Amino acid sequence: MAFIFVFAGKGMKRKERLDYIGRQLTLNGVVSIKELAEKLGVSSMTIRRDLRRLAEEGILKLIPGGAVLRREPNPFEEREYTVTKAQLHMTKEKIKICKRAALLIQDGDTIIIDTGSTTEHLPGFIPPDLNLTIICYCLNIFLNVYKNSRHTRIVFPGGYFHENTLMFESPEGISLIRKMRANKAFISAAGVDEKLGVTCANFYEVETKRAIIESSDVKILLVDSTKFGKVTAAYFADLKEFDIVITDTGIPEKYARLLKELGIKTYVV
């Protein structure tokens, strides 16, 4: 396996712990400080600090000896997007979406995997023996690609590290993406609206998303059904710019009809 890698950022130990805690909360609804410390090989004090951080983000509620998942956040309370929070939402649907998306990847492809809590599942479903070039610019996705692929050439544009999305972004990185050409781009979004288009949570994502759209032959939008009818701050594309949409069975009928009218191939999983 070969890769082009320009890297600058914080260590991964805390991120790995937070990801693990998030997954355990999703599965069980509750976590124990003692069990987490034993499983992760760190002190109880370290776990307490991690739980306090997740509590500050509104993900969990601290209880004696552990924490419980906040399952019913206030819908009127606006919080900053973080991958850790997004990972706890519609997880099963996101996994199904990526499992279907992986079937579109062929030997010899050059693909781009966008930032996001949905797209991070994609590398795990790519057959490991395929000869691919994968362009990615998020720490979680890079690690998943590296772990799951045997014959992959990885292109990782570097830049400034955005901790809330784990994305690296810079003019130089965007320039590198614009100079390359991909068979397929797998793109995420925070909102898909009939009139206001496809949006993301952070303005710094926009130029990179535009670069991958313009550098790719087939544009594939990976979004769970809760994203339809939702608008977030940063517009980056019209829905009609996408060739394929992969979503789950909860897609509103209005948007299922709209995708058909636009001639966008749709996979519902």
C-alpha positions as CSV (number, residue, x, y, z in Angstrom):
1,M,0.0,0.0,0.0
2,A,1.3,3.5,-0.9
3,F,0.0,6.8,0.2
4,I,0.7,10.5,-0.2
5,F,0.3,12.0,3.3
6,V,0.7,15.6,4.6
7,F,-0.3,15.5,8.3
8,A,-0.5,18.0,11.1
9,G,-2.7,17.8,14.1
10,K,-3.3,16.6,17.6
11,G,-2.7,13.0,18.8
12,M,-5.4,10.4,18.3
13,K,-5.6,8.9,21.8
14,R,-8.4,11.1,23.1
15,K,-10.3,10.9,19.8
16,E,-10.2,7.1,19.9
17,R,-11.4,7.1,23.4
18,L,-14.3,9.5,22.7
19,D,-15.3,7.4,19.6
20,Y,-15.3,4.3,21.7
21,I,-17.4,5.9,24.5
22,G,-19.8,7.2,21.9
23,R,-20.3,3.7,20.3
24,Q,-20.8,2.1,23.8
25,L,-23.4,4.8,24.6
26,T,-25.2,4.2,21.3
27,L,-25.3,0.4,21.9
28,N,-26.1,0.3,25.7
29,G,-27.4,3.7,26.7
30,V,-25.0,3.8,29.7
31,V,-21.3,3.5,30.4
32,S,-19.3,2.7,33.5
33,I,-16.1,4.7,34.4
34,K,-14.5,1.6,35.9
35,E,-15.3,-0.6,32.8
36,L,-14.1,2.1,30.4
37,A,-10.9,2.6,32.3
38,E,-10.1,-1.1,32.3
39,K,-11.1,-1.6,28.6
40,L,-9.1,1.4,27.3
41,G,-6.1,1.0,29.7
42,V,-6.3,4.5,31.2
43,S,-7.0,5.9,34.6
44,S,-10.5,6.6,36.0
45,M,-9.5,10.3,36.1
46,T,-8.9,10.3,32.3
47,I,-12.3,8.7,31.7
48,R,-13.9,11.3,33.9
49,R,-12.4,14.1,31.9
50,D,-13.6,12.4,28.6
51,L,-17.1,12.1,30.0
52,R,-17.1,15.7,31.2
53,R,-16.2,16.8,27.7
54,L,-19.0,14.8,26.1
55,A,-21.4,16.1,28.7
56,E,-20.4,19.7,27.8
57,E,-21.3,18.8,24.2
58,G,-24.7,17.6,25.3
59,I,-24.1,14.0,24.3
60,L,-24.5,12.4,27.7
61,K,-25.5,13.0,31.3
62,L,-23.1,12.3,34.1
63,I,-24.3,9.9,36.8
64,P,-22.4,8.4,39.8
65,G,-19.8,6.0,38.5
66,G,-20.6,6.7,34.8
67,A,-22.9,8.4,32.3
68,V,-26.1,7.9,30.3
69,L,-26.9,8.9,26.8
70,R,-29.0,12.0,26.3
71,R,-31.7,10.5,24.0
72,E,-34.0,13.5,23.8
73,P,-32.1,16.8,23.4
74,N,-34.0,20.0,23.2
75,P,-34.8,20.5,19.4
76,F,-34.7,24.2,19.8
77,E,-31.3,24.3,21.3
78,E,-28.6,25.0,18.6
79,R,-25.2,23.3,19.3
80,E,-22.1,23.2,17.3
81,Y,-21.8,20.2,14.9
82,T,-19.2,17.6,16.0
83,V,-18.5,14.2,14.4
84,T,-18.7,12.6,17.9
85,K,-22.3,13.9,18.3
86,A,-23.3,13.0,14.8
87,Q,-22.0,9.4,15.2
88,L,-24.7,8.8,17.8
89,H,-27.6,9.6,15.4
90,M,-29.1,7.2,12.8
91,T,-26.1,4.9,13.1
92,K,-27.7,1.8,11.7
93,E,-29.0,3.7,8.7
94,K,-25.6,5.2,8.0
95,I,-24.0,1.8,8.1
96,K,-26.6,0.4,5.6
97,I,-26.1,3.4,3.3
98,C,-22.3,2.8,3.2
99,K,-22.7,-0.9,2.7
100,R,-24.7,-0.2,-0.4
101,A,-22.4,2.6,-1.6
102,A,-19.4,0.2,-1.4
103,L,-21.0,-2.0,-4.1
104,L,-20.5,0.9,-6.6
105,I,-16.7,0.8,-6.2
106,Q,-14.8,-1.1,-8.9
107,D,-11.3,-2.3,-9.2
108,G,-9.0,0.4,-10.5
109,D,-11.3,3.3,-9.4
110,T,-10.0,6.6,-8.0
111,I,-12.6,7.7,-5.4
112,I,-13.0,10.6,-3.0
113,I,-14.5,10.1,0.4
114,D,-15.9,13.3,1.9
115,T,-16.0,14.3,5.6
116,G,-18.8,13.1,7.8
117,S,-20.2,10.7,10.3
118,T,-21.9,8.7,7.5
119,T,-19.0,8.5,5.1
120,E,-16.6,7.3,7.8
121,H,-18.3,3.9,7.6
122,L,-17.6,3.4,3.9
123,P,-14.0,2.2,4.1
124,G,-15.0,-0.8,6.2
125,F,-17.2,-2.2,3.4
126,I,-14.8,-1.7,0.5
127,P,-13.4,-5.1,-0.5
128,P,-9.8,-5.1,0.7
129,D,-8.3,-6.7,-2.4
130,L,-9.4,-3.9,-4.8
131,N,-6.7,-1.8,-6.4
132,L,-7.8,1.7,-5.7
133,T,-6.7,5.3,-5.3
134,I,-8.6,6.9,-2.4
135,I,-8.5,10.7,-1.8
136,C,-9.6,11.7,1.7
137,Y,-8.9,14.6,4.0
138,C,-10.4,13.6,7.4
139,L,-8.5,11.9,10.1
140,N,-11.2,9.3,11.0
141,I,-11.7,8.3,7.3
142,F,-7.9,8.1,6.7
143,L,-7.5,5.7,9.6
144,N,-10.4,3.6,8.4
145,V,-9.1,3.5,4.9
146,Y,-5.6,2.6,6.1
147,K,-6.9,-0.2,8.4
148,N,-9.2,-1.8,5.9
149,S,-7.5,-1.6,2.5
150,R,-4.5,-3.7,1.3
151,H,-3.8,-2.4,-2.2
152,T,-4.8,1.2,-1.9
153,R,-2.9,4.3,-2.8
154,I,-4.0,7.0,-0.3
155,V,-3.9,10.7,-1.2
156,F,-4.3,12.8,2.0
157,P,-4.2,16.6,1.4
158,G,-3.1,18.4,4.6
159,G,-3.8,21.7,6.1
160,Y,-5.5,23.2,9.1
161,F,-7.1,20.6,11.4
162,H,-10.7,21.3,12.3
163,E,-11.4,19.3,15.5
164,N,-15.2,19.3,15.3
165,T,-15.2,17.5,12.0
166,L,-11.7,15.9,12.0
167,M,-11.2,17.6,8.6
168,F,-7.9,19.0,7.3
169,E,-8.4,22.0,5.0
170,S,-6.1,24.4,3.2
171,P,-5.8,26.2,-0.2
172,E,-2.9,23.8,-1.0
173,G,-5.1,20.8,-0.3
174,I,-8.0,22.1,-2.3
175,S,-5.5,22.8,-5.2
176,L,-4.3,19.2,-5.1
177,I,-7.9,17.9,-5.2
178,R,-8.6,20.2,-8.2
179,K,-5.6,18.8,-10.1
180,M,-6.8,15.2,-9.7
181,R,-9.7,13.3,-11.3
182,A,-11.9,10.7,-9.7
183,N,-14.3,8.1,-11.0
184,K,-16.6,8.6,-8.0
185,A,-17.0,11.0,-5.1
186,F,-18.9,9.9,-2.0
187,I,-20.3,13.1,-0.5
188,S,-22.1,13.9,2.8
189,A,-24.5,16.7,3.7
190,A,-26.2,18.1,6.8
191,G,-29.3,19.2,4.9
192,V,-31.1,18.6,1.6
193,D,-33.9,21.0,0.7
194,E,-36.0,21.3,-2.5
195,K,-35.5,25.0,-2.8
196,L,-32.4,25.9,-0.9
197,G,-30.2,23.0,-2.1
198,V,-27.7,20.8,-0.4
199,T,-26.0,22.3,2.7
200,C,-23.3,21.5,5.3
201,A,-22.7,22.6,8.8
202,N,-19.5,24.6,8.4
203,F,-18.5,27.2,5.8
204,Y,-14.9,26.0,5.7
205,E,-16.2,22.7,4.2
206,V,-17.7,24.4,1.1
207,E,-14.7,25.0,-1.1
208,T,-13.4,21.4,-0.6
209,K,-16.8,20.0,-1.4
210,R,-17.0,22.1,-4.5
211,A,-13.5,20.9,-5.5
212,I,-14.5,17.2,-5.2
213,I,-17.7,17.7,-7.1
214,E,-15.9,19.4,-10.0
215,S,-13.1,16.8,-10.0
216,S,-15.4,13.7,-10.1
217,D,-17.2,11.9,-12.8
218,V,-20.0,10.4,-10.7
219,K,-21.2,12.4,-7.7
220,I,-22.9,10.2,-5.0
221,L,-24.7,11.7,-2.1
222,L,-24.8,9.7,1.1
223,V,-27.5,11.0,3.5
224,D,-29.8,9.5,6.0
225,S,-33.5,10.3,5.7
226,T,-33.5,13.0,8.5
227,K,-31.4,15.3,6.3
228,F,-34.3,15.8,3.8
229,G,-36.2,19.0,4.3
230,K,-33.4,20.3,6.5
231,V,-31.3,23.4,5.8
232,T,-28.0,24.3,7.5
233,A,-25.9,27.4,7.1
234,A,-23.5,26.6,4.3
235,Y,-24.8,25.9,0.8
236,F,-22.5,23.9,-1.5
237,A,-24.5,22.3,-4.3
238,D,-27.8,21.9,-6.0
239,L,-29.5,18.6,-5.7
240,K,-29.5,18.1,-9.5
241,E,-25.7,18.1,-9.5
242,F,-25.7,14.6,-8.0
243,D,-25.9,11.5,-10.1
244,I,-26.8,9.0,-7.3
245,V,-28.4,9.4,-3.9
246,I,-28.3,6.6,-1.3
247,T,-30.5,7.0,1.7
248,D,-32.8,4.9,4.1
249,T,-36.4,3.9,4.0
250,G,-37.5,7.0,6.1
251,I,-37.1,9.3,3.1
252,P,-40.1,11.6,2.8
253,E,-42.3,10.7,-0.2
254,K,-42.0,14.3,-1.4
255,Y,-38.3,13.9,-1.8
256,A,-38.5,10.4,-3.3
257,R,-40.7,11.9,-6.0
258,L,-38.3,14.9,-6.5
259,L,-35.3,12.6,-7.0
260,K,-37.2,10.6,-9.6
261,E,-38.3,13.8,-11.4
262,L,-34.7,15.0,-11.4
263,G,-33.5,11.8,-13.0
264,I,-31.3,11.0,-10.0
265,K,-30.7,7.3,-9.5
266,T,-31.8,6.5,-5.9
267,Y,-31.0,3.6,-3.7
268,V,-33.1,3.2,-0.6
269,V,-31.8,0.8,2.0
